[in-house]
Amino acid sequence: MVDTPVVRDGEIVIRPMMNLCLTADHRVVDGVMGSKFLQRICELLENPYMLLV
């Protein structure tokens, strides 16, 4: 993770940020499914308590 300046509530603050990347063979996996998968991973990383629900 890298400390990155972001805007929160109109102010610039430093937050840890992480890039995620997914590589898939489009002959096997549709890009929409890959995008939904990464979105769900981001949700779980941002809100780990959701793993318990």
Jmol script that loads the backbone (N, CA, C; Angstrom):
load data "model"
ATOM      1  N   MET A   1       0.836  -1.166   0.000  1.00  0.00           N
ATOM      2  CA  MET A   1       0.000   0.000   0.000  1.00  0.00           C
ATOM      3  C   MET A   1       0.888   1.239   0.000  1.00  0.00           C
ATOM      4  N   VAL A   2       0.345   2.292  -0.583  1.00  0.00           N
ATOM      5  CA  VAL A   2       1.075   3.547  -0.718  1.00  0.00           C
ATOM      6  C   VAL A   2       0.214   4.672  -0.167  1.00  0.00           C
ATOM      7  N   ASP A   3       0.813   5.548   0.639  1.00  0.00           N
ATOM      8  CA  ASP A   3       0.088   6.721   1.117  1.00  0.00           C
ATOM      9  C   ASP A   3      -0.158   7.657  -0.061  1.00  0.00           C
ATOM     10  N   THR A   4      -1.429   8.006  -0.280  1.00  0.00           N
ATOM     11  CA  THR A   4      -1.834   8.793  -1.440  1.00  0.00           C
ATOM     12  C   THR A   4      -2.742   9.930  -0.999  1.00  0.00           C
ATOM     13  N   PRO A   5      -2.530  11.149  -1.539  1.00  0.00           N
ATOM     14  CA  PRO A   5      -3.461  12.237  -1.209  1.00  0.00           C
ATOM     15  C   PRO A   5      -4.800  12.021  -1.918  1.00  0.00           C
ATOM     16  N   VAL A   6      -5.888  12.132  -1.160  1.00  0.00           N
ATOM     17  CA  VAL A   6      -7.243  12.017  -1.700  1.00  0.00           C
ATOM     18  C   VAL A   6      -8.106  13.119  -1.097  1.00  0.00           C
ATOM     19  N   VAL A   7      -9.212  13.429  -1.757  1.00  0.00           N
ATOM     20  CA  VAL A   7     -10.132  14.451  -1.248  1.00  0.00           C
ATOM     21  C   VAL A   7     -11.250  13.759  -0.481  1.00  0.00           C
ATOM     22  N   ARG A   8     -11.412  14.136   0.787  1.00  0.00           N
ATOM     23  CA  ARG A   8     -12.489  13.629   1.648  1.00  0.00           C
ATOM     24  C   ARG A   8     -13.173  14.817   2.299  1.00  0.00           C
ATOM     25  N   ASP A   9     -14.472  14.934   2.093  1.00  0.00           N
ATOM     26  CA  ASP A   9     -15.242  16.041   2.670  1.00  0.00           C
ATOM     27  C   ASP A   9     -14.645  17.401   2.308  1.00  0.00           C
ATOM     28  N   GLY A  10     -14.159  17.536   1.073  1.00  0.00           N
ATOM     29  CA  GLY A  10     -13.635  18.806   0.599  1.00  0.00           C
ATOM     30  C   GLY A  10     -12.227  19.133   1.058  1.00  0.00           C
ATOM     31  N   GLU A  11     -11.569  18.216   1.758  1.00  0.00           N
ATOM     32  CA  GLU A  11     -10.202  18.443   2.229  1.00  0.00           C
ATOM     33  C   GLU A  11      -9.283  17.362   1.684  1.00  0.00           C
ATOM     34  N   ILE A  12      -8.034  17.744   1.462  1.00  0.00           N
ATOM     35  CA  ILE A  12      -7.033  16.782   1.011  1.00  0.00           C
ATOM     36  C   ILE A  12      -6.455  16.090   2.232  1.00  0.00           C
ATOM     37  N   VAL A  13      -6.538  14.761   2.231  1.00  0.00           N
ATOM     38  CA  VAL A  13      -5.995  13.957   3.326  1.00  0.00           C
ATOM     39  C   VAL A  13      -5.152  12.833   2.725  1.00  0.00           C
ATOM     40  N   ILE A  14      -4.278  12.277   3.536  1.00  0.00           N
ATOM     41  CA  ILE A  14      -3.433  11.165   3.099  1.00  0.00           C
ATOM     42  C   ILE A  14      -4.091   9.864   3.543  1.00  0.00           C
ATOM     43  N   ARG A  15      -4.273   8.939   2.601  1.00  0.00           N
ATOM     44  CA  ARG A  15      -4.881   7.647   2.890  1.00  0.00           C
ATOM     45  C   ARG A  15      -4.044   6.551   2.242  1.00  0.00           C
ATOM     46  N   PRO A  16      -3.964   5.396   2.879  1.00  0.00           N
ATOM     47  CA  PRO A  16      -3.281   4.270   2.231  1.00  0.00           C
ATOM     48  C   PRO A  16      -4.140   3.749   1.077  1.00  0.00           C
ATOM     49  N   MET A  17      -3.538   3.577  -0.083  1.00  0.00           N
ATOM     50  CA  MET A  17      -4.253   3.105  -1.270  1.00  0.00           C
ATOM     51  C   MET A  17      -3.528   1.894  -1.839  1.00  0.00           C
ATOM     52  N   MET A  18      -4.299   1.016  -2.475  1.00  0.00           N
ATOM     53  CA  MET A  18      -3.736  -0.182  -3.077  1.00  0.00           C
ATOM     54  C   MET A  18      -4.373  -0.373  -4.452  1.00  0.00           C
ATOM     55  N   ASN A  19      -3.576  -0.698  -5.446  1.00  0.00           N
ATOM     56  CA  ASN A  19      -4.083  -0.996  -6.785  1.00  0.00           C
ATOM     57  C   ASN A  19      -4.332  -2.490  -6.906  1.00  0.00           C
ATOM     58  N   LEU A  20      -5.441  -2.851  -7.533  1.00  0.00           N
ATOM     59  CA  LEU A  20      -5.747  -4.251  -7.822  1.00  0.00           C
ATOM     60  C   LEU A  20      -5.810  -4.425  -9.329  1.00  0.00           C
ATOM     61  N   CYS A  21      -5.321  -5.550  -9.797  1.00  0.00           N
ATOM     62  CA  CYS A  21      -5.321  -5.831 -11.224  1.00  0.00           C
ATOM     63  C   CYS A  21      -5.745  -7.281 -11.431  1.00  0.00           C
ATOM     64  N   LEU A  22      -6.530  -7.515 -12.457  1.00  0.00           N
ATOM     65  CA  LEU A  22      -6.985  -8.863 -12.781  1.00  0.00           C
ATOM     66  C   LEU A  22      -6.661  -9.136 -14.238  1.00  0.00           C
ATOM     67  N   THR A  23      -6.049 -10.259 -14.495  1.00  0.00           N
ATOM     68  CA  THR A  23      -5.772 -10.681 -15.858  1.00  0.00           C
ATOM     69  C   THR A  23      -6.594 -11.925 -16.138  1.00  0.00           C
ATOM     70  N   ALA A  24      -7.318 -11.917 -17.245  1.00  0.00           N
ATOM     71  CA  ALA A  24      -8.165 -13.057 -17.582  1.00  0.00           C
ATOM     72  C   ALA A  24      -8.183 -13.263 -19.093  1.00  0.00           C
ATOM     73  N   ASP A  25      -8.403 -14.480 -19.488  1.00  0.00           N
ATOM     74  CA  ASP A  25      -8.540 -14.825 -20.902  1.00  0.00           C
ATOM     75  C   ASP A  25      -9.988 -14.549 -21.308  1.00  0.00           C
ATOM     76  N   HIS A  26     -10.201 -13.562 -22.176  1.00  0.00           N
ATOM     77  CA  HIS A  26     -11.556 -13.177 -22.569  1.00  0.00           C
ATOM     78  C   HIS A  26     -12.257 -14.259 -23.387  1.00  0.00           C
ATOM     79  N   ARG A  27     -11.538 -15.268 -23.809  1.00  0.00           N
ATOM     80  CA  ARG A  27     -12.198 -16.386 -24.483  1.00  0.00           C
ATOM     81  C   ARG A  27     -12.923 -17.257 -23.473  1.00  0.00           C
ATOM     82  N   VAL A  28     -12.508 -17.159 -22.194  1.00  0.00           N
ATOM     83  CA  VAL A  28     -13.089 -17.994 -21.143  1.00  0.00           C
ATOM     84  C   VAL A  28     -13.946 -17.178 -20.186  1.00  0.00           C
ATOM     85  N   VAL A  29     -13.484 -15.980 -19.826  1.00  0.00           N
ATOM     86  CA  VAL A  29     -14.162 -15.147 -18.829  1.00  0.00           C
ATOM     87  C   VAL A  29     -14.572 -13.824 -19.466  1.00  0.00           C
ATOM     88  N   ASP A  30     -15.834 -13.450 -19.282  1.00  0.00           N
ATOM     89  CA  ASP A  30     -16.324 -12.172 -19.784  1.00  0.00           C
ATOM     90  C   ASP A  30     -15.762 -11.043 -18.927  1.00  0.00           C
ATOM     91  N   GLY A  31     -15.426  -9.921 -19.544  1.00  0.00           N
ATOM     92  CA  GLY A  31     -14.862  -8.782 -18.821  1.00  0.00           C
ATOM     93  C   GLY A  31     -15.785  -8.237 -17.749  1.00  0.00           C
ATOM     94  N   VAL A  32     -17.102  -8.314 -17.973  1.00  0.00           N
ATOM     95  CA  VAL A  32     -18.062  -7.827 -16.979  1.00  0.00           C
ATOM     96  C   VAL A  32     -17.955  -8.650 -15.698  1.00  0.00           C
ATOM     97  N   MET A  33     -17.813  -9.953 -15.833  1.00  0.00           N
ATOM     98  CA  MET A  33     -17.683 -10.814 -14.652  1.00  0.00           C
ATOM     99  C   MET A  33     -16.397 -10.497 -13.896  1.00  0.00           C
ATOM    100  N   GLY A  34     -15.317 -10.250 -14.611  1.00  0.00           N
ATOM    101  CA  GLY A  34     -14.060  -9.875 -13.969  1.00  0.00           C
ATOM    102  C   GLY A  34     -14.183  -8.565 -13.220  1.00  0.00           C
ATOM    103  N   SER A  35     -14.879  -7.609 -13.810  1.00  0.00           N
ATOM    104  CA  SER A  35     -15.090  -6.316 -13.165  1.00  0.00           C
ATOM    105  C   SER A  35     -15.919  -6.468 -11.898  1.00  0.00           C
ATOM    106  N   LYS A  36     -16.978  -7.261 -11.952  1.00  0.00           N
ATOM    107  CA  LYS A  36     -17.818  -7.494 -10.772  1.00  0.00           C
ATOM    108  C   LYS A  36     -17.026  -8.197  -9.672  1.00  0.00           C
ATOM    109  N   PHE A  37     -16.158  -9.124 -10.069  1.00  0.00           N
ATOM    110  CA  PHE A  37     -15.319  -9.828  -9.103  1.00  0.00           C
ATOM    111  C   PHE A  37     -14.406  -8.844  -8.369  1.00  0.00           C
ATOM    112  N   LEU A  38     -13.726  -7.965  -9.119  1.00  0.00           N
ATOM    113  CA  LEU A  38     -12.837  -6.987  -8.492  1.00  0.00           C
ATOM    114  C   LEU A  38     -13.604  -6.004  -7.616  1.00  0.00           C
ATOM    115  N   GLN A  39     -14.798  -5.602  -8.044  1.00  0.00           N
ATOM    116  CA  GLN A  39     -15.609  -4.706  -7.220  1.00  0.00           C
ATOM    117  C   GLN A  39     -15.951  -5.366  -5.890  1.00  0.00           C
ATOM    118  N   ARG A  40     -16.290  -6.644  -5.924  1.00  0.00           N
ATOM    119  CA  ARG A  40     -16.632  -7.366  -4.686  1.00  0.00           C
ATOM    120  C   ARG A  40     -15.404  -7.504  -3.785  1.00  0.00           C
ATOM    121  N   ILE A  41     -14.251  -7.776  -4.362  1.00  0.00           N
ATOM    122  CA  ILE A  41     -13.015  -7.861  -3.581  1.00  0.00           C
ATOM    123  C   ILE A  41     -12.745  -6.524  -2.903  1.00  0.00           C
ATOM    124  N   CYS A  42     -12.915  -5.421  -3.632  1.00  0.00           N
ATOM    125  CA  CYS A  42     -12.721  -4.086  -3.044  1.00  0.00           C
ATOM    126  C   CYS A  42     -13.684  -3.852  -1.891  1.00  0.00           C
ATOM    127  N   GLU A  43     -14.951  -4.230  -2.067  1.00  0.00           N
ATOM    128  CA  GLU A  43     -15.941  -4.071  -0.991  1.00  0.00           C
ATOM    129  C   GLU A  43     -15.512  -4.831   0.259  1.00  0.00           C
ATOM    130  N   LEU A  44     -15.036  -6.049   0.075  1.00  0.00           N
ATOM    131  CA  LEU A  44     -14.640  -6.867   1.223  1.00  0.00           C
ATOM    132  C   LEU A  44     -13.371  -6.343   1.886  1.00  0.00           C
ATOM    133  N   LEU A  45     -12.446  -5.804   1.110  1.00  0.00           N
ATOM    134  CA  LEU A  45     -11.235  -5.232   1.697  1.00  0.00           C
ATOM    135  C   LEU A  45     -11.547  -3.954   2.466  1.00  0.00           C
ATOM    136  N   GLU A  46     -12.499  -3.160   1.956  1.00  0.00           N
ATOM    137  CA  GLU A  46     -12.866  -1.914   2.622  1.00  0.00           C
ATOM    138  C   GLU A  46     -13.754  -2.155   3.838  1.00  0.00           C
ATOM    139  N   ASN A  47     -14.495  -3.260   3.851  1.00  0.00           N
ATOM    140  CA  ASN A  47     -15.421  -3.583   4.941  1.00  0.00           C
ATOM    141  C   ASN A  47     -15.284  -5.059   5.314  1.00  0.00           C
ATOM    142  N   PRO A  48     -14.203  -5.441   5.970  1.00  0.00           N
ATOM    143  CA  PRO A  48     -13.967  -6.866   6.242  1.00  0.00           C
ATOM    144  C   PRO A  48     -15.028  -7.511   7.127  1.00  0.00           C
ATOM    145  N   TYR A  49     -15.785  -6.718   7.908  1.00  0.00           N
ATOM    146  CA  TYR A  49     -16.842  -7.294   8.736  1.00  0.00           C
ATOM    147  C   TYR A  49     -17.909  -7.974   7.874  1.00  0.00           C
ATOM    148  N   MET A  50     -17.999  -7.612   6.581  1.00  0.00           N
ATOM    149  CA  MET A  50     -18.971  -8.233   5.680  1.00  0.00           C
ATOM    150  C   MET A  50     -18.667  -9.712   5.460  1.00  0.00           C
ATOM    151  N   LEU A  51     -17.436 -10.118   5.728  1.00  0.00           N
ATOM    152  CA  LEU A  51     -17.088 -11.534   5.615  1.00  0.00           C
ATOM    153  C   LEU A  51     -17.798 -12.367   6.677  1.00  0.00           C
ATOM    154  N   LEU A  52     -18.187 -11.727   7.764  1.00  0.00           N
ATOM    155  CA  LEU A  52     -18.835 -12.435   8.865  1.00  0.00           C
ATOM    156  C   LEU A  52     -20.347 -12.507   8.706  1.00  0.00           C
ATOM    157  N   VAL A  53     -20.883 -11.727   7.786  1.00  0.00           N
ATOM    158  CA  VAL A  53     -22.347 -11.670   7.624  1.00  0.00           C
ATOM    159  C   VAL A  53     -22.802 -12.689   6.617  1.00  0.00           C
TER     160      VAL A  53
END
end "model"
wireframe off; spacefill off
backbone 0.3
color backbone group
